[in-house]
Amino acid sequence: MTGRAGPDGLLAEGADDLFAALADRTRRRILVRLAEQPDDAGAVARDLDVSRQAIAKHLRILEDVGLVGAARQKQRRVHAVEPARLREISDLLGLVSRGWDRRLLQIKDLAESRDDPSA
């Protein structure tokens, strides 16, 4: 698994593989599908109309970066989204979003102060 817990780990060079994994549309579709219901590669392949071999390859990549985990359930290998890893990404994006919100508020305040003759 690449990266460390928290946003700082996602800024490290080792996190590049995580974002490269997310850059692929099929892998994002797999994440959405598994978020709805953990399942095996065959079921995901049928639902997404992608070959089982392709899904298996994408799942290995998602597992390697820690976005998906797998567990044996009888004869099946059931894959599920790893919520902690997704939370790291969400936290990082939240920091970026809050930074932009602060900057936009500063611009708004500056514009309003220039419009206010008493300022």
C-alpha positions in Angstrom: 0.0 0.0 0.0 1.3 3.4 -0.9 1.2 6.6 1.2 0.6 7.1 4.9 -2.5 7.9 6.8 -3.8 11.5 6.5 -3.4 14.2 3.9 0.3 14.6 4.4 0.9 11.0 3.2 -1.1 11.8 0.0 1.4 14.6 -0.7 4.3 12.3 -0.7 5.8 10.9 -3.9 4.6 7.4 -3.0 1.0 8.5 -3.3 1.3 9.1 -7.0 0.3 5.5 -7.7 -3.0 6.1 -5.8 -3.9 9.1 -8.0 -2.7 7.2 -11.1 -5.1 4.4 -10.2 -8.0 6.9 -9.8 -7.1 8.4 -13.2 -8.6 5.4 -15.0 -12.4 5.7 -15.6 -13.0 2.0 -15.4 -11.4 1.8 -11.9 -13.5 4.7 -10.8 -16.6 2.8 -12.1 -15.4 -0.2 -10.1 -15.1 1.8 -7.0 -18.7 3.2 -7.4 -20.0 -0.3 -8.1 -18.2 -1.8 -5.0 -19.4 1.1 -2.8 -22.9 0.0 -3.7 -22.3 -3.6 -2.9 -19.1 -5.6 -2.2 -18.8 -8.4 -4.8 -16.6 -10.8 -6.7 -14.8 -9.9 -10.0 -17.3 -11.9 -12.1 -20.3 -10.0 -10.8 -18.6 -6.6 -11.2 -17.6 -7.6 -14.8 -21.2 -8.5 -15.6 -22.6 -5.3 -14.1 -20.1 -3.1 -15.9 -20.0 -5.0 -19.1 -16.2 -5.4 -19.0 -14.3 -8.7 -19.3 -13.6 -10.5 -16.1 -9.9 -10.5 -16.9 -9.9 -6.7 -17.3 -11.8 -6.3 -14.0 -9.4 -8.6 -12.2 -6.4 -6.5 -13.5 -8.1 -3.3 -12.3 -9.0 -4.8 -9.0 -5.3 -5.8 -8.4 -4.3 -2.2 -9.1 -7.0 -0.8 -6.7 -5.9 -3.4 -4.0 -2.2 -2.4 -4.5 -3.0 1.2 -3.6 -5.3 0.3 -0.8 -8.6 1.5 -2.3 -10.1 -2.0 -2.3 -9.7 -5.0 -0.1 -10.7 -8.6 -0.6 -11.8 -11.4 1.6 -12.6 -15.1 1.0 -16.2 -16.0 1.4 -16.5 -19.7 0.6 -15.4 -20.1 -3.0 -15.6 -16.4 -3.8 -13.1 -13.6 -3.4 -15.3 -10.6 -2.4 -13.9 -7.2 -3.0 -15.0 -4.1 -1.0 -14.0 -0.4 -0.9 -11.6 0.5 1.9 -13.3 3.5 3.5 -10.3 4.7 5.4 -8.3 5.2 2.2 -11.1 7.0 0.6 -11.4 9.2 3.7 -7.8 10.2 3.3 -8.5 11.4 -0.2 -11.6 13.2 0.9 -9.7 14.9 3.8 -7.0 16.1 1.3 -9.6 17.5 -1.1 -11.4 19.1 1.9 -8.3 20.9 2.8 -7.9 22.2 -0.7 -11.6 23.2 -0.8 -11.4 25.1 2.5 -8.3 26.9 1.3 -10.2 28.1 -1.8 -13.2 29.1 0.3 -10.9 31.3 2.5 -9.4 32.9 -0.6 -12.7 33.6 -2.2 -14.0 35.1 1.1 -10.9 37.3 1.3 -11.6 38.5 -2.3 -15.2 39.1 -1.5 -14.3 41.1 1.6 -11.7 43.2 -0.3 -14.2 43.9 -3.1 -16.9 44.9 -0.7 -14.5 47.2 1.3 -13.6 49.0 -2.0 -17.3 49.5 -2.7 -18.0 50.8 0.8 -17.2 54.6 0.9 -17.0 54.5 4.7 -14.2 52.0 4.6 
